[in-house]
Amino acid sequence: MTVTTSAPAYCSDAFIFDVKHLKFDPFDLVERGIDFAEVEYLQDKLLNNYHLVEIDANECPNFDMAYEIFSERVYEASQGTIETGEEVVLLTRGNYDENFEDALPTDKPVIETL
């Protein structure tokens, strides 16, 4: 995944990501017997929502941890078919009380699960 962020990896509890582009191999789906419609639905969900990752940890939760969690969610939800070629943008970071550094855009809903 290509990740775009201008923010340093400071401690934070919540991160909002925006997926700009996805890439998967349709031939891989056929070979593995994975339903194209399911991956297409996941692709639609990834592109048409912002994605919240909250980290409950006593150390310093940071962007790298949040990105790793998000990557694992995408990989598992896509049965391993979506893992490269994505472009993910960190929109903002904040805390559990929805206090974010930047105002969230309102053109797409924010979801936590895939």
Secondary structure, DSSP 8 states (H G I E B T S, - for coil): -EEE--S-----SEEEEEEEE----HHHHHHHT--HHHHHHHHHHHHTSEEEEE---SS---HHHHHHHHHHHHHHHTTTS--SS-EEEEEEEE-TTS-BSS---SSS-EES--
